[in-house]
Amino acid sequence: MARVCYSCGKIPAVGNNVSHANNRTRRRWLPNLQRVRVIEDGTVKRVRVCSRCIKAGKIQKAP
């Protein structure tokens, strides 16, 4: 379950690197995940959350 946002479920995007010679190799764009302490159901747990969810306030950080 690594590299998945706990809040929105965002996962790595897949595509190609394209060189000037138009050669293509597979690559992945990883989401900007941060390990954050979150309060959920009265307990504190450490989860991976993307920076967009942190900025939007979709999670409640533990003090």
PDB file with SEQRES, HELIX, SHEET and CRYST1 records, atoms N, CA, C and O in Angstrom:
SEQRES   1 A   63  MET ALA ARG VAL CYS TYR SER CYS GLY LYS ILE PRO ALA          
SEQRES   2 A   63  VAL GLY ASN ASN VAL SER HIS ALA ASN ASN ARG THR ARG          
SEQRES   3 A   63  ARG ARG TRP LEU PRO ASN LEU GLN ARG VAL ARG VAL ILE          
SEQRES   4 A   63  GLU ASP GLY THR VAL LYS ARG VAL ARG VAL CYS SER ARG          
SEQRES   5 A   63  CYS ILE LYS ALA GLY LYS ILE GLN LYS ALA PRO                  
HELIX    1 AA1 SER A   51  ALA A   56  1                                   6    
SHEET    1 AA1 2 ALA A  13  VAL A  18  0                                        
SHEET    2 AA1 2 ARG A  24  TRP A  29 -1                                        
SHEET    1 AA2 2 LEU A  33  GLU A  40  0                                        
SHEET    2 AA2 2 THR A  43  CYS A  50 -1                                        
CRYST1    1.000    1.000    1.000  90.00  90.00  90.00 P 1           1          
ATOM      1  N   MET A   1       0.820  -1.190   0.000  1.00  0.00           N  
ATOM      2  CA  MET A   1       0.000   0.000   0.000  1.00  0.00           C  
ATOM      3  C   MET A   1       0.861   1.249   0.000  1.00  0.00           C  
ATOM      4  O   MET A   1       0.358   2.338   0.278  1.00  0.00           O  
ATOM      5  N   ALA A   2       2.135   1.124  -0.302  1.00  0.00           N  
ATOM      6  CA  ALA A   2       3.013   2.280  -0.307  1.00  0.00           C  
ATOM      7  C   ALA A   2       2.684   3.187  -1.492  1.00  0.00           C  
ATOM      8  O   ALA A   2       2.136   2.750  -2.504  1.00  0.00           O  
ATOM      9  N   ARG A   3       3.033   4.452  -1.336  1.00  0.00           N  
ATOM     10  CA  ARG A   3       2.845   5.459  -2.381  1.00  0.00           C  
ATOM     11  C   ARG A   3       1.378   5.651  -2.773  1.00  0.00           C  
ATOM     12  O   ARG A   3       1.064   5.886  -3.940  1.00  0.00           O  
ATOM     13  N   VAL A   4       0.484   5.549  -1.783  1.00  0.00           N  
ATOM     14  CA  VAL A   4      -0.939   5.821  -1.984  1.00  0.00           C  
ATOM     15  C   VAL A   4      -1.360   6.816  -0.914  1.00  0.00           C  
ATOM     16  O   VAL A   4      -1.046   6.639   0.263  1.00  0.00           O  
ATOM     17  N   CYS A   5      -2.075   7.868  -1.326  1.00  0.00           N  
ATOM     18  CA  CYS A   5      -2.545   8.865  -0.370  1.00  0.00           C  
ATOM     19  C   CYS A   5      -3.648   8.261   0.493  1.00  0.00           C  
ATOM     20  O   CYS A   5      -4.591   7.663  -0.026  1.00  0.00           O  
ATOM     21  N   TYR A   6      -3.530   8.417   1.808  1.00  0.00           N  
ATOM     22  CA  TYR A   6      -4.498   7.868   2.752  1.00  0.00           C  
ATOM     23  C   TYR A   6      -5.842   8.566   2.617  1.00  0.00           C  
ATOM     24  O   TYR A   6      -6.879   7.936   2.824  1.00  0.00           O  
ATOM     25  N   SER A   7      -5.853   9.851   2.275  1.00  0.00           N  
ATOM     26  CA  SER A   7      -7.080  10.632   2.227  1.00  0.00           C  
ATOM     27  C   SER A   7      -7.825  10.495   0.901  1.00  0.00           C  
ATOM     28  O   SER A   7      -9.014  10.175   0.890  1.00  0.00           O  
ATOM     29  N   CYS A   8      -7.141  10.734  -0.208  1.00  0.00           N  
ATOM     30  CA  CYS A   8      -7.828  10.764  -1.507  1.00  0.00           C  
ATOM     31  C   CYS A   8      -7.558   9.541  -2.368  1.00  0.00           C  
ATOM     32  O   CYS A   8      -8.224   9.347  -3.385  1.00  0.00           O  
ATOM     33  N   GLY A   9      -6.587   8.706  -1.979  1.00  0.00           N  
ATOM     34  CA  GLY A   9      -6.298   7.497  -2.751  1.00  0.00           C  
ATOM     35  C   GLY A   9      -5.458   7.735  -3.989  1.00  0.00           C  
ATOM     36  O   GLY A   9      -5.389   6.880  -4.872  1.00  0.00           O  
ATOM     37  N   LYS A  10      -4.818   8.897  -4.058  1.00  0.00           N  
ATOM     38  CA  LYS A  10      -3.980   9.202  -5.224  1.00  0.00           C  
ATOM     39  C   LYS A  10      -2.833   8.206  -5.332  1.00  0.00           C  
ATOM     40  O   LYS A  10      -2.196   7.875  -4.331  1.00  0.00           O  
ATOM     41  N   ILE A  11      -2.568   7.724  -6.553  1.00  0.00           N  
ATOM     42  CA  ILE A  11      -1.524   6.731  -6.808  1.00  0.00           C  
ATOM     43  C   ILE A  11      -0.588   7.256  -7.888  1.00  0.00           C  
ATOM     44  O   ILE A  11      -0.909   8.254  -8.534  1.00  0.00           O  
ATOM     45  N   PRO A  12       0.567   6.613  -8.106  1.00  0.00           N  
ATOM     46  CA  PRO A  12       1.485   7.084  -9.141  1.00  0.00           C  
ATOM     47  C   PRO A  12       0.845   7.066 -10.532  1.00  0.00           C  
ATOM     48  O   PRO A  12       0.097   6.149 -10.871  1.00  0.00           O  
ATOM     49  N   ALA A  13       1.152   8.094 -11.332  1.00  0.00           N  
ATOM     50  CA  ALA A  13       0.711   8.152 -12.728  1.00  0.00           C  
ATOM     51  C   ALA A  13       1.785   7.508 -13.595  1.00  0.00           C  
ATOM     52  O   ALA A  13       2.970   7.566 -13.267  1.00  0.00           O  
ATOM     53  N   VAL A  14       1.376   6.898 -14.693  1.00  0.00           N  
ATOM     54  CA  VAL A  14       2.299   6.173 -15.559  1.00  0.00           C  
ATOM     55  C   VAL A  14       2.294   6.815 -16.936  1.00  0.00           C  
ATOM     56  O   VAL A  14       1.247   7.231 -17.432  1.00  0.00           O  
ATOM     57  N   GLY A  15       3.482   6.893 -17.559  1.00  0.00           N  
ATOM     58  CA  GLY A  15       3.587   7.456 -18.899  1.00  0.00           C  
ATOM     59  C   GLY A  15       4.917   7.098 -19.511  1.00  0.00           C  
ATOM     60  O   GLY A  15       5.518   6.082 -19.162  1.00  0.00           O  
ATOM     61  N   ASN A  16       5.379   7.927 -20.421  1.00  0.00           N  
ATOM     62  CA  ASN A  16       6.623   7.671 -21.135  1.00  0.00           C  
ATOM     63  C   ASN A  16       7.580   8.843 -21.010  1.00  0.00           C  
ATOM     64  O   ASN A  16       7.159   9.999 -20.990  1.00  0.00           O  
ATOM     65  N   ASN A  17       8.882   8.538 -20.925  1.00  0.00           N  
ATOM     66  CA  ASN A  17       9.912   9.517 -21.222  1.00  0.00           C  
ATOM     67  C   ASN A  17      10.073   9.510 -22.734  1.00  0.00           C  
ATOM     68  O   ASN A  17      10.129   8.440 -23.341  1.00  0.00           O  
ATOM     69  N   VAL A  18      10.146  10.675 -23.350  1.00  0.00           N  
ATOM     70  CA  VAL A  18      10.305  10.746 -24.797  1.00  0.00           C  
ATOM     71  C   VAL A  18      11.566  11.553 -25.093  1.00  0.00           C  
ATOM     72  O   VAL A  18      11.647  12.730 -24.742  1.00  0.00           O  
ATOM     73  N   SER A  19      12.546  10.926 -25.736  1.00  0.00           N  
ATOM     74  CA  SER A  19      13.805  11.594 -26.052  1.00  0.00           C  
ATOM     75  C   SER A  19      13.662  12.395 -27.346  1.00  0.00           C  
ATOM     76  O   SER A  19      12.627  12.337 -28.011  1.00  0.00           O  
ATOM     77  N   HIS A  20      14.703  13.138 -27.693  1.00  0.00           N  
ATOM     78  CA  HIS A  20      14.683  13.902 -28.942  1.00  0.00           C  
ATOM     79  C   HIS A  20      14.624  12.981 -30.150  1.00  0.00           C  
ATOM     80  O   HIS A  20      14.133  13.377 -31.207  1.00  0.00           O  
ATOM     81  N   ALA A  21      15.116  11.764 -30.007  1.00  0.00           N  
ATOM     82  CA  ALA A  21      15.042  10.782 -31.095  1.00  0.00           C  
ATOM     83  C   ALA A  21      13.692  10.057 -31.094  1.00  0.00           C  
ATOM     84  O   ALA A  21      13.481   9.115 -31.858  1.00  0.00           O  
ATOM     85  N   ASN A  22      12.774  10.514 -30.218  1.00  0.00           N  
ATOM     86  CA  ASN A  22      11.421   9.969 -30.103  1.00  0.00           C  
ATOM     87  C   ASN A  22      11.412   8.530 -29.593  1.00  0.00           C  
ATOM     88  O   ASN A  22      10.461   7.785 -29.829  1.00  0.00           O  
ATOM     89  N   ASN A  23      12.492   8.141 -28.883  1.00  0.00           N  
ATOM     90  CA  ASN A  23      12.481   6.847 -28.202  1.00  0.00           C  
ATOM     91  C   ASN A  23      11.637   6.979 -26.943  1.00  0.00           C  
ATOM     92  O   ASN A  23      11.629   8.031 -26.304  1.00  0.00           O  
ATOM     93  N   ARG A  24      10.932   5.923 -26.589  1.00  0.00           N  
ATOM     94  CA  ARG A  24      10.037   5.974 -25.438  1.00  0.00           C  
ATOM     95  C   ARG A  24      10.403   4.905 -24.420  1.00  0.00           C  
ATOM     96  O   ARG A  24      10.572   3.735 -24.761  1.00  0.00           O  
ATOM     97  N   THR A  25      10.522   5.326 -23.167  1.00  0.00           N  
ATOM     98  CA  THR A  25      10.723   4.393 -22.067  1.00  0.00           C  
ATOM     99  C   THR A  25       9.695   4.713 -20.992  1.00  0.00           C  
ATOM    100  O   THR A  25       9.350   5.877 -20.787  1.00  0.00           O  
ATOM    101  N   ARG A  26       9.208   3.694 -20.309  1.00  0.00           N  
ATOM    102  CA  ARG A  26       8.169   3.874 -19.310  1.00  0.00           C  
ATOM    103  C   ARG A  26       8.721   4.605 -18.086  1.00  0.00           C  
ATOM    104  O   ARG A  26       9.883   4.428 -17.719  1.00  0.00           O  
ATOM    105  N   ARG A  27       7.883   5.422 -17.463  1.00  0.00           N  
ATOM    106  CA  ARG A  27       8.255   6.113 -16.238  1.00  0.00           C  
ATOM    107  C   ARG A  27       7.022   6.316 -15.377  1.00  0.00           C  
ATOM    108  O   ARG A  27       5.893   6.110 -15.822  1.00  0.00           O  
ATOM    109  N   ARG A  28       7.259   6.725 -14.128  1.00  0.00           N  
ATOM    110  CA  ARG A  28       6.161   6.977 -13.202  1.00  0.00           C  
ATOM    111  C   ARG A  28       6.322   8.355 -12.581  1.00  0.00           C  
ATOM    112  O   ARG A  28       7.437   8.783 -12.283  1.00  0.00           O  
ATOM    113  N   TRP A  29       5.206   9.047 -12.387  1.00  0.00           N  
ATOM    114  CA  TRP A  29       5.172  10.304 -11.648  1.00  0.00           C  
ATOM    115  C   TRP A  29       4.591   9.986 -10.285  1.00  0.00           C  
ATOM    116  O   TRP A  29       3.440   9.563 -10.172  1.00  0.00           O  
ATOM    117  N   LEU A  30       5.406  10.195  -9.233  1.00  0.00           N  
ATOM    118  CA  LEU A  30       4.976   9.838  -7.890  1.00  0.00           C  
ATOM    119  C   LEU A  30       4.262  11.017  -7.231  1.00  0.00           C  
ATOM    120  O   LEU A  30       4.684  12.161  -7.397  1.00  0.00           O  
ATOM    121  N   PRO A  31       3.183  10.752  -6.485  1.00  0.00           N  
ATOM    122  CA  PRO A  31       2.528  11.829  -5.743  1.00  0.00           C  
ATOM    123  C   PRO A  31       3.435  12.324  -4.614  1.00  0.00           C  
ATOM    124  O   PRO A  31       4.270  11.577  -4.104  1.00  0.00           O  
ATOM    125  N   ASN A  32       3.262  13.572  -4.238  1.00  0.00           N  
ATOM    126  CA  ASN A  32       4.077  14.178  -3.179  1.00  0.00           C  
ATOM    127  C   ASN A  32       3.500  13.770  -1.822  1.00  0.00           C  
ATOM    128  O   ASN A  32       2.714  14.506  -1.225  1.00  0.00           O  
ATOM    129  N   LEU A  33       3.898  12.591  -1.344  1.00  0.00           N  
ATOM    130  CA  LEU A  33       3.364  12.055  -0.097  1.00  0.00           C  
ATOM    131  C   LEU A  33       4.248  12.447   1.079  1.00  0.00           C  
ATOM    132  O   LEU A  33       5.475  12.438   0.986  1.00  0.00           O  
ATOM    133  N   GLN A  34       3.601  12.790   2.184  1.00  0.00           N  
ATOM    134  CA  GLN A  34       4.283  13.134   3.422  1.00  0.00           C  
ATOM    135  C   GLN A  34       3.746  12.228   4.528  1.00  0.00           C  
ATOM    136  O   GLN A  34       2.559  11.903   4.545  1.00  0.00           O  
ATOM    137  N   ARG A  35       4.617  11.821   5.450  1.00  0.00           N  
ATOM    138  CA  ARG A  35       4.171  11.044   6.603  1.00  0.00           C  
ATOM    139  C   ARG A  35       3.682  12.021   7.660  1.00  0.00           C  
ATOM    140  O   ARG A  35       4.430  12.887   8.114  1.00  0.00           O  
ATOM    141  N   VAL A  36       2.410  11.874   8.051  1.00  0.00           N  
ATOM    142  CA  VAL A  36       1.773  12.821   8.956  1.00  0.00           C  
ATOM    143  C   VAL A  36       1.089  12.044  10.082  1.00  0.00           C  
ATOM    144  O   VAL A  36       0.525  10.972   9.864  1.00  0.00           O  
ATOM    145  N   ARG A  37       1.152  12.613  11.295  1.00  0.00           N  
ATOM    146  CA  ARG A  37       0.385  12.043  12.405  1.00  0.00           C  
ATOM    147  C   ARG A  37      -1.027  12.596  12.333  1.00  0.00           C  
ATOM    148  O   ARG A  37      -1.228  13.810  12.324  1.00  0.00           O  
ATOM    149  N   VAL A  38      -2.013  11.691  12.280  1.00  0.00           N  
ATOM    150  CA  VAL A  38      -3.407  12.061  12.056  1.00  0.00           C  
ATOM    151  C   VAL A  38      -4.255  11.554  13.215  1.00  0.00           C  
ATOM    152  O   VAL A  38      -4.015  10.463  13.734  1.00  0.00           O  
ATOM    153  N   ILE A  39      -5.252  12.348  13.622  1.00  0.00           N  
ATOM    154  CA  ILE A  39      -6.223  11.898  14.614  1.00  0.00           C  
ATOM    155  C   ILE A  39      -7.403  11.293  13.869  1.00  0.00           C  
ATOM    156  O   ILE A  39      -8.032  11.955  13.043  1.00  0.00           O  
ATOM    157  N   GLU A  40      -7.702  10.021  14.167  1.00  0.00           N  
ATOM    158  CA  GLU A  40      -8.852   9.364  13.550  1.00  0.00           C  
ATOM    159  C   GLU A  40      -9.523   8.481  14.594  1.00  0.00           C  
ATOM    160  O   GLU A  40      -8.879   7.617  15.189  1.00  0.00           O  
ATOM    161  N   ASP A  41     -10.803   8.697  14.814  1.00  0.00           N  
ATOM    162  CA  ASP A  41     -11.588   7.958  15.813  1.00  0.00           C  
ATOM    163  C   ASP A  41     -10.961   8.063  17.206  1.00  0.00           C  
ATOM    164  O   ASP A  41     -10.981   7.101  17.973  1.00  0.00           O  
ATOM    165  N   GLY A  42     -10.412   9.221  17.524  1.00  0.00           N  
ATOM    166  CA  GLY A  42      -9.838   9.455  18.838  1.00  0.00           C  
ATOM    167  C   GLY A  42      -8.452   8.887  19.052  1.00  0.00           C  
ATOM    168  O   GLY A  42      -7.882   9.051  20.131  1.00  0.00           O  
ATOM    169  N   THR A  43      -7.893   8.220  18.044  1.00  0.00           N  
ATOM    170  CA  THR A  43      -6.549   7.672  18.175  1.00  0.00           C  
ATOM    171  C   THR A  43      -5.624   8.368  17.190  1.00  0.00           C  
ATOM    172  O   THR A  43      -6.058   8.893  16.164  1.00  0.00           O  
ATOM    173  N   VAL A  44      -4.338   8.359  17.527  1.00  0.00           N  
ATOM    174  CA  VAL A  44      -3.333   8.976  16.665  1.00  0.00           C  
ATOM    175  C   VAL A  44      -2.650   7.886  15.864  1.00  0.00           C  
ATOM    176  O   VAL A  44      -2.201   6.884  16.420  1.00  0.00           O  
ATOM    177  N   LYS A  45      -2.574   8.086  14.552  1.00  0.00           N  
ATOM    178  CA  LYS A  45      -1.850   7.138  13.706  1.00  0.00           C  
ATOM    179  C   LYS A  45      -1.019   7.899  12.697  1.00  0.00           C  
ATOM    180  O   LYS A  45      -1.319   9.048  12.373  1.00  0.00           O  
ATOM    181  N   ARG A  46       0.026   7.258  12.202  1.00  0.00           N  
ATOM    182  CA  ARG A  46       0.919   7.881  11.231  1.00  0.00           C  
ATOM    183  C   ARG A  46       0.567   7.332   9.854  1.00  0.00           C  
ATOM    184  O   ARG A  46       0.600   6.120   9.637  1.00  0.00           O  
ATOM    185  N   VAL A  47       0.228   8.229   8.916  1.00  0.00           N  
ATOM    186  CA  VAL A  47      -0.199   7.819   7.578  1.00  0.00           C  
ATOM    187  C   VAL A  47       0.530   8.652   6.531  1.00  0.00           C  
ATOM    188  O   VAL A  47       1.141   9.674   6.844  1.00  0.00           O  
ATOM    189  N   ARG A  48       0.454   8.199   5.290  1.00  0.00           N  
ATOM    190  CA  ARG A  48       1.014   8.948   4.165  1.00  0.00           C  
ATOM    191  C   ARG A  48      -0.115   9.728   3.496  1.00  0.00           C  
ATOM    192  O   ARG A  48      -1.114   9.149   3.068  1.00  0.00           O  
ATOM    193  N   VAL A  49       0.054  11.051   3.411  1.00  0.00           N  
ATOM    194  CA  VAL A  49      -0.969  11.925   2.838  1.00  0.00           C  
ATOM    195  C   VAL A  49      -0.308  12.818   1.810  1.00  0.00           C  
ATOM    196  O   VAL A  49       0.803  13.301   2.032  1.00  0.00           O  
ATOM    197  N   CYS A  50      -0.983  13.050   0.672  1.00  0.00           N  
ATOM    198  CA  CYS A  50      -0.405  13.914  -0.356  1.00  0.00           C  
ATOM    199  C   CYS A  50      -0.481  15.373   0.097  1.00  0.00           C  
ATOM    200  O   CYS A  50      -1.326  15.740   0.914  1.00  0.00           O  
ATOM    201  N   SER A  51       0.404  16.187  -0.443  1.00  0.00           N  
ATOM    202  CA  SER A  51       0.500  17.585  -0.027  1.00  0.00           C  
ATOM    203  C   SER A  51      -0.769  18.359  -0.365  1.00  0.00           C  
ATOM    204  O   SER A  51      -1.105  19.315   0.333  1.00  0.00           O  
ATOM    205  N   ARG A  52      -1.470  17.973  -1.405  1.00  0.00           N  
ATOM    206  CA  ARG A  52      -2.711  18.659  -1.771  1.00  0.00           C  
ATOM    207  C   ARG A  52      -3.772  18.477  -0.685  1.00  0.00           C  
ATOM    208  O   ARG A  52      -4.492  19.420  -0.356  1.00  0.00           O  
ATOM    209  N   CYS A  53      -3.870  17.265  -0.127  1.00  0.00           N  
ATOM    210  CA  CYS A  53      -4.835  17.015   0.947  1.00  0.00           C  
ATOM    211  C   CYS A  53      -4.444  17.755   2.223  1.00  0.00           C  
ATOM    212  O   CYS A  53      -5.311  18.224   2.960  1.00  0.00           O  
ATOM    213  N   ILE A  54      -3.142  17.863   2.485  1.00  0.00           N  
ATOM    214  CA  ILE A  54      -2.686  18.604   3.666  1.00  0.00           C  
ATOM    215  C   ILE A  54      -3.039  20.077   3.516  1.00  0.00           C  
ATOM    216  O   ILE A  54      -3.541  20.690   4.459  1.00  0.00           O  
ATOM    217  N   LYS A  55      -2.783  20.655   2.344  1.00  0.00           N  
ATOM    218  CA  LYS A  55      -3.090  22.069   2.104  1.00  0.00           C  
ATOM    219  C   LYS A  55      -4.582  22.339   2.175  1.00  0.00           C  
ATOM    220  O   LYS A  55      -5.000  23.386   2.670  1.00  0.00           O  
ATOM    221  N   ALA A  56      -5.402  21.393   1.678  1.00  0.00           N  
ATOM    222  CA  ALA A  56      -6.854  21.568   1.646  1.00  0.00           C  
ATOM    223  C   ALA A  56      -7.485  21.348   3.016  1.00  0.00           C  
ATOM    224  O   ALA A  56      -8.667  21.639   3.202  1.00  0.00           O  
ATOM    225  N   GLY A  57      -6.715  20.837   3.979  1.00  0.00           N  
ATOM    226  CA  GLY A  57      -7.249  20.604   5.313  1.00  0.00           C  
ATOM    227  C   GLY A  57      -8.162  19.396   5.392  1.00  0.00           C  
ATOM    228  O   GLY A  57      -9.056  19.353   6.237  1.00  0.00           O  
ATOM    229  N   LYS A  58      -7.956  18.421   4.532  1.00  0.00           N  
ATOM    230  CA  LYS A  58      -8.817  17.232   4.521  1.00  0.00           C  
ATOM    231  C   LYS A  58      -8.524  16.274   5.671  1.00  0.00           C  
ATOM    232  O   LYS A  58      -9.295  15.346   5.916  1.00  0.00           O  
ATOM    233  N   ILE A  59      -7.422  16.491   6.372  1.00  0.00           N  
ATOM    234  CA  ILE A  59      -7.075  15.634   7.503  1.00  0.00           C  
ATOM    235  C   ILE A  59      -6.934  16.493   8.744  1.00  0.00           C  
ATOM    236  O   ILE A  59      -6.706  17.699   8.654  1.00  0.00           O  
ATOM    237  N   GLN A  60      -7.070  15.864   9.909  1.00  0.00           N  
ATOM    238  CA  GLN A  60      -6.884  16.571  11.168  1.00  0.00           C  
ATOM    239  C   GLN A  60      -5.569  16.110  11.762  1.00  0.00           C  
ATOM    240  O   GLN A  60      -5.440  14.964  12.193  1.00  0.00           O  
ATOM    241  N   LYS A  61      -4.591  17.007  11.783  1.00  0.00           N  
ATOM    242  CA  LYS A  61      -3.268  16.667  12.302  1.00  0.00           C  
ATOM    243  C   LYS A  61      -3.306  16.506  13.814  1.00  0.00           C  
ATOM    244  O   LYS A  61      -4.052  17.193  14.511  1.00  0.00           O  
ATOM    245  N   ALA A  62      -2.486  15.585  14.304  1.00  0.00           N  
ATOM    246  CA  ALA A  62      -2.335  15.408  15.747  1.00  0.00           C  
ATOM    247  C   ALA A  62      -1.395  16.482  16.279  1.00  0.00           C  
ATOM    248  O   ALA A  62      -0.465  16.886  15.581  1.00  0.00           O  
ATOM    249  N   PRO A  63      -1.622  16.952  17.508  1.00  0.00           N  
ATOM    250  CA  PRO A  63      -0.746  17.987  18.061  1.00  0.00           C  
ATOM    251  C   PRO A  63       0.623  17.453  18.418  1.00  0.00           C  
ATOM    252  O   PRO A  63       1.474  18.204  18.895  1.00  0.00           O  
TER     253      PRO A  63                                                      
END                                                                             
